[in-house]
Amino acid sequence: MTEGLPLASLEVPHQGLLASGLILPAFGNWIGTEITLDLNLPGGGKEDTKLGSPNRPVNLVHNWPANTPLSQTLKQTLQTAFPKMKLNIQISDNLKLSYNDVGFYNSLAQYANYIQAISMSILGKQKGYNGIKTTVKNNAITMMDTTATTDTISIDYWDLIGQPTWVGANTIQVKTVLRGDIDTTNKIKLPQTLMSIANPNQILGGGGINNISNVSNANTLYQVIAVRHNGKFRQNDGYSWCTTIDASVQQGS
């Protein structure tokens, strides 16, 4: 989105890279009067070819000694497998095991899935903890969880499309005007506005009633856990050009 009321903002520029990756595959279709071209970007950039696969495995050897922080193991494992890539690891020091944990993984994607699962098994009962998330961008590997110190972005009233929605006991979904400045390394703040509830019987029945409010608190921080973008080039309404953000309540908020 270029500058123009009500989106013009010198303090919070919304423009940024939305996606980068290898197109695998591309396919076209013609249905009625609609002609479409779909581009699948399963990865995060050119460096994906170096991150391993079942057919082209990398040297990801995981050796986690008992009673030591997981961050030390991640640093050693990733530096060995990807010596030319930068590392940004910000995770809880409480991620420890009482036994030795050893394994070999073919790719960063496979390893990241394992790390996310085992971190959830250790600290998943904490409020808003969603495990370790892994991203690859600009030749850097980032692994962080909700305990990390990350940039906080405030979302204004005029950025919102509709109202924030509770989609889980500690998880909200926010739809905004299309923007490229928010990813899973950020936290967000919302203006004080009404909140709706998706599937209230499921959410409230799951014991999350104490964590649900129908009004957002401007002091609450939410850790971004997923971002997706939608755009229809033949539509000029704001709802057709939007960014949907899933975020969890930050611990201590």
Secondary structure, DSSP 8 states (H G I E B T S, - for coil): --S-TTS--SSS-------------EEEEEETTEEEEEE---SSSGGGGGSB-SSS---EEEEE-TTS-HHHHHHHHHHHH-TTSEEEEE--TT---SS-EEEEESBHHHHHHHHHHHHHHHHTTSTT----EEEEETTEEEEE-TTS---EEE--GGGBSS--EE-SSSEEEEEEE--SS--TT-EEE--S-B-EESSHHHHIIIIIGGG--SB--TT--EEEEEEEEEE-TT--SGGGEEEEEEEEE-TT-
